[in-house]
């Protein structure tokens, strides 16, 4: 959409002050630790773009609060490059730049806000190239420190720490299927058929480029086969998110022009684990 379309969508400019009022009305508060997902165009015409959104969020949570977003790595080698012809693989292994938390771009699939947040004064980025996060604020160092190389969505991850801190999840016009925190629920859930992936990416170790092999739940093609419990054509996280809202978990309201949602992180994970285990069949030690 062009500027005129966006202005019509939001019935005028979405300013910093308007965002602050809307965010507070939604329930975001001073001192909150919040992971946010944003579809910027859904907000309407934001005067100033991503920096205006970040400034508004920072004003609402204040000096004691923290902003967090999924980051990833836009230029990571594809998971399947090891299936390419040997000559192509060798070229990638020989010269593909290593992931650098300071320089490597955030994954464009996460929208414009994570890349903007990564450049923000005081920003701290976690060390994982593929499943990394970025944070700004009082708890940024604590949230990002020593993310596990393997199983980076599980215990000890920034997602786990978000839950431990009593954090929140904010969807600013972003659809329910973007709730990254549900990957933490998948990592914790004990149900049969959990899918894992292994892949290789180059990282820096004491200044040297080193190829490392990583293991994680399958976040690209889904960590479980949800086909028996999710209608065809729907995303599992969309269904789980709708069920959460129906159960009274989370609030919804307008921020700018966008329907937005605010959830407590622990409630998301507890509901997600219970939903997965109850519908897909609990494994050892899980719910029955």
ZINOR-V380154 format. One record per residue. N is the residue number from 1. SS is DSSP state (A for helix, B for strand, O for the rest). PHI is phi as a letter, one per 20 degrees, with the letter a starting at -180 (NA if undefined). PSI is psi in whole degrees, -180 to 180 (999 if undefined). Layout:
n=N ss=SS phi=PHI psi=PSI
n=N ss=SS phi=PHI psi=PSI
//
This chain:
n=1 ss=O phi=NA psi=145
n=2 ss=O phi=e psi=-179
n=3 ss=A phi=f psi=-40
n=4 ss=A phi=f psi=-41
n=5 ss=A phi=f psi=-43
n=6 ss=A phi=f psi=-39
n=7 ss=A phi=f psi=-41
n=8 ss=A phi=f psi=-41
n=9 ss=A phi=g psi=-43
n=10 ss=A phi=e psi=7
n=11 ss=O phi=l psi=51
n=12 ss=O phi=o psi=175
n=13 ss=O phi=f psi=142
n=14 ss=B phi=e psi=104
n=15 ss=O phi=e psi=171
n=16 ss=A phi=g psi=-46
n=17 ss=A phi=f psi=-40
n=18 ss=A phi=f psi=-41
n=19 ss=A phi=f psi=-43
n=20 ss=A phi=g psi=-46
n=21 ss=A phi=f psi=-44
n=22 ss=A phi=f psi=-40
n=23 ss=A phi=f psi=-42
n=24 ss=A phi=f psi=-38
n=25 ss=A phi=f psi=-32
n=26 ss=A phi=f psi=-27
n=27 ss=O phi=p psi=-4
n=28 ss=O phi=f psi=141
n=29 ss=O phi=c psi=165
n=30 ss=O phi=g psi=135
n=31 ss=O phi=n psi=-5
n=32 ss=O phi=f psi=144
n=33 ss=B phi=d psi=117
n=34 ss=B phi=c psi=130
n=35 ss=B phi=e psi=127
n=36 ss=B phi=d psi=150
n=37 ss=B phi=c psi=131
n=38 ss=B phi=c psi=134
n=39 ss=O phi=d psi=98
n=40 ss=A phi=g psi=-40
n=41 ss=A phi=f psi=-26
n=42 ss=A phi=f psi=-23
n=43 ss=A phi=f psi=-21
n=44 ss=O phi=o psi=-155
n=45 ss=O phi=e psi=103
n=46 ss=B phi=e psi=113
n=47 ss=O phi=f psi=104
n=48 ss=O phi=o psi=-11
n=49 ss=O phi=m psi=-150
n=50 ss=A phi=g psi=-42
n=51 ss=A phi=g psi=-34
n=52 ss=A phi=f psi=-41
n=53 ss=A phi=f psi=-45
n=54 ss=A phi=f psi=-41
n=55 ss=A phi=f psi=-41
n=56 ss=A phi=f psi=-45
n=57 ss=A phi=f psi=-44
n=58 ss=A phi=f psi=-37
n=59 ss=A phi=f psi=-40
n=60 ss=A phi=f psi=-45
n=61 ss=A phi=e psi=-21
n=62 ss=O phi=m psi=-174
n=63 ss=O phi=f psi=-27
n=64 ss=O phi=e psi=-9
n=65 ss=O phi=e psi=174
n=66 ss=B phi=b psi=138
n=67 ss=B phi=d psi=141
n=68 ss=B phi=b psi=146
n=69 ss=B phi=b psi=150
n=70 ss=B phi=f psi=142
n=71 ss=O phi=c psi=-62
n=72 ss=O phi=m psi=-164
n=73 ss=O phi=b psi=114
n=74 ss=O phi=f psi=-35
n=75 ss=O phi=d psi=28
n=76 ss=O phi=f psi=148
n=77 ss=O phi=f psi=142
n=78 ss=O phi=g psi=148
n=79 ss=A phi=g psi=-37
n=80 ss=A phi=e psi=17
n=81 ss=A phi=f psi=-20
n=82 ss=A phi=f psi=-7
n=83 ss=A phi=e psi=-5
n=84 ss=O phi=f psi=165
n=85 ss=O phi=g psi=146
n=86 ss=A phi=g psi=-39
n=87 ss=A phi=f psi=-39
n=88 ss=A phi=f psi=-42
n=89 ss=A phi=g psi=-45
n=90 ss=A phi=f psi=-38
n=91 ss=A phi=f psi=-42
n=92 ss=A phi=f psi=-47
n=93 ss=A phi=f psi=-34
n=94 ss=A phi=f psi=-34
n=95 ss=A phi=c psi=-4
n=96 ss=O phi=f psi=128
n=97 ss=O phi=f psi=149
n=98 ss=O phi=f psi=152
n=99 ss=B phi=f psi=131
n=100 ss=O phi=c psi=113
n=101 ss=O phi=g psi=-27
n=102 ss=O phi=e psi=-31
n=103 ss=O phi=d psi=-31
n=104 ss=O phi=f psi=131
n=105 ss=O phi=f psi=146
n=106 ss=O phi=f psi=152
n=107 ss=O phi=g psi=123
n=108 ss=A phi=f psi=-23
n=109 ss=A phi=f psi=-16
n=110 ss=A phi=e psi=5
n=111 ss=O phi=n psi=-173
n=112 ss=O phi=e psi=-23
n=113 ss=A phi=f psi=-43
n=114 ss=A phi=f psi=-39
n=115 ss=A phi=f psi=-39
n=116 ss=A phi=f psi=-42
n=117 ss=A phi=f psi=-36
n=118 ss=A phi=f psi=-28
n=119 ss=O phi=e psi=-1
n=120 ss=O phi=f psi=145
n=121 ss=O phi=g psi=130
n=122 ss=O phi=n psi=5
n=123 ss=O phi=f psi=141
n=124 ss=B phi=c psi=129
n=125 ss=B phi=d psi=139
n=126 ss=O phi=f psi=164
n=127 ss=O phi=e psi=-12
n=128 ss=O phi=f psi=129
n=129 ss=O phi=f psi=-36
n=130 ss=O phi=e psi=-40
n=131 ss=O phi=d psi=36
n=132 ss=O phi=e psi=166
n=133 ss=B phi=c psi=169
n=134 ss=B phi=c psi=146
n=135 ss=B phi=b psi=153
n=136 ss=B phi=c psi=131
n=137 ss=B phi=p psi=-167
n=138 ss=O phi=g psi=-37
n=139 ss=O phi=d psi=15
n=140 ss=A phi=g psi=-48
n=141 ss=A phi=f psi=-44
n=142 ss=A phi=f psi=-43
n=143 ss=A phi=f psi=-38
n=144 ss=A phi=e psi=-14
n=145 ss=O phi=f psi=133
n=146 ss=O phi=l psi=46
n=147 ss=O phi=g psi=134
n=148 ss=O phi=g psi=139
n=149 ss=O phi=f psi=-44
n=150 ss=O phi=d psi=147
n=151 ss=O phi=l psi=55
n=152 ss=O phi=f psi=-3
n=153 ss=O phi=d psi=0
n=154 ss=O phi=e psi=-151
n=155 ss=O phi=g psi=142
n=156 ss=O phi=n psi=-3
n=157 ss=O phi=e psi=166
n=158 ss=A phi=g psi=-33
n=159 ss=A phi=f psi=-43
n=160 ss=A phi=f psi=-40
n=161 ss=A phi=f psi=-33
n=162 ss=A phi=g psi=-44
n=163 ss=A phi=f psi=-46
n=164 ss=A phi=f psi=-31
n=165 ss=O phi=e psi=1
n=166 ss=O phi=m psi=35
n=167 ss=O phi=f psi=-179
n=168 ss=B phi=c psi=164
n=169 ss=B phi=c psi=129
n=170 ss=B phi=c psi=126
n=171 ss=B phi=d psi=109
n=172 ss=B phi=e psi=88
n=173 ss=B phi=m psi=-3
n=174 ss=O phi=e psi=145
n=175 ss=O phi=f psi=163
n=176 ss=A phi=f psi=-25
n=177 ss=A phi=f psi=-2
n=178 ss=A phi=e psi=7
n=179 ss=O phi=f psi=88
n=180 ss=O phi=g psi=-30
n=181 ss=A phi=g psi=-24
n=182 ss=A phi=f psi=-19
n=183 ss=A phi=f psi=-31
n=184 ss=A phi=f psi=-40
n=185 ss=A phi=f psi=-42
n=186 ss=A phi=f psi=-41
n=187 ss=A phi=f psi=-33
n=188 ss=A phi=e psi=-29
n=189 ss=O phi=f psi=140
n=190 ss=O phi=d psi=98
n=191 ss=B phi=b psi=151
n=192 ss=O phi=f psi=152
n=193 ss=O phi=n psi=18
n=194 ss=O phi=f psi=135
n=195 ss=O phi=d psi=138
n=196 ss=B phi=c psi=156
n=197 ss=B phi=c psi=153
n=198 ss=B phi=c psi=140
n=199 ss=B phi=b psi=166
n=200 ss=B phi=c psi=138
n=201 ss=B phi=b psi=151
n=202 ss=B phi=e psi=134
n=203 ss=B phi=c psi=170
n=204 ss=B phi=e psi=127
n=205 ss=B phi=c psi=110
n=206 ss=O phi=l psi=43
n=207 ss=O phi=n psi=-3
n=208 ss=B phi=d psi=144
n=209 ss=B phi=f psi=125
n=210 ss=B phi=c psi=134
n=211 ss=B phi=e psi=130
n=212 ss=B phi=c psi=145
n=213 ss=B phi=e psi=134
n=214 ss=B phi=d psi=151
n=215 ss=B phi=c psi=136
n=216 ss=B phi=b psi=166
n=217 ss=B phi=f psi=158
n=218 ss=O phi=e psi=100
n=219 ss=O phi=e psi=-9
n=220 ss=O phi=e psi=-47
n=221 ss=O phi=d psi=15
n=222 ss=O phi=n psi=137
n=223 ss=O phi=f psi=-18
n=224 ss=O phi=c psi=162
n=225 ss=O phi=e psi=102
n=226 ss=O phi=e psi=5
n=227 ss=O phi=f psi=-27
n=228 ss=O phi=e psi=-14
n=229 ss=O phi=c psi=-3
n=230 ss=O phi=c psi=127
n=231 ss=O phi=g psi=147
n=232 ss=O phi=g psi=136
n=233 ss=O phi=n psi=-5
n=234 ss=O phi=d psi=153
n=235 ss=O phi=e psi=138
n=236 ss=A phi=g psi=-43
n=237 ss=A phi=f psi=-29
n=238 ss=A phi=f psi=-45
n=239 ss=A phi=f psi=-45
n=240 ss=A phi=f psi=-42
n=241 ss=A phi=f psi=-43
n=242 ss=A phi=f psi=-41
n=243 ss=A phi=f psi=-35
n=244 ss=A phi=f psi=-49
n=245 ss=A phi=f psi=-41
n=246 ss=A phi=f psi=-28
n=247 ss=O phi=e psi=2
n=248 ss=O phi=n psi=12
n=249 ss=O phi=e psi=124
n=250 ss=O phi=n psi=161
n=251 ss=B phi=c psi=157
n=252 ss=B phi=c psi=151
n=253 ss=B phi=a psi=-178
n=254 ss=B phi=e psi=131
n=255 ss=B phi=c psi=116
n=256 ss=O phi=l psi=-130
n=257 ss=O phi=e psi=-5
n=258 ss=B phi=e psi=135
n=259 ss=B phi=f psi=126
n=260 ss=B phi=c psi=160
n=261 ss=B phi=c psi=147
n=262 ss=B phi=c psi=126
n=263 ss=B phi=c psi=150
n=264 ss=B phi=f psi=132
n=265 ss=A phi=f psi=-45
n=266 ss=A phi=f psi=-39
n=267 ss=A phi=f psi=-38
n=268 ss=A phi=f psi=-47
n=269 ss=A phi=f psi=-45
n=270 ss=A phi=f psi=-44
n=271 ss=A phi=f psi=-43
n=272 ss=A phi=f psi=-44
n=273 ss=A phi=f psi=-47
n=274 ss=A phi=f psi=-40
n=275 ss=A phi=f psi=-48
n=276 ss=A phi=f psi=-47
n=277 ss=A phi=f psi=-37
n=278 ss=A phi=f psi=-34
n=279 ss=A phi=e psi=-29
n=280 ss=A phi=d psi=-5
n=281 ss=O phi=n psi=116
n=282 ss=B phi=f psi=146
n=283 ss=O phi=e psi=-167
n=284 ss=O phi=g psi=130
n=285 ss=O phi=n psi=-5
n=286 ss=O phi=e psi=-176
n=287 ss=O phi=f psi=156
n=288 ss=O phi=d psi=999
//
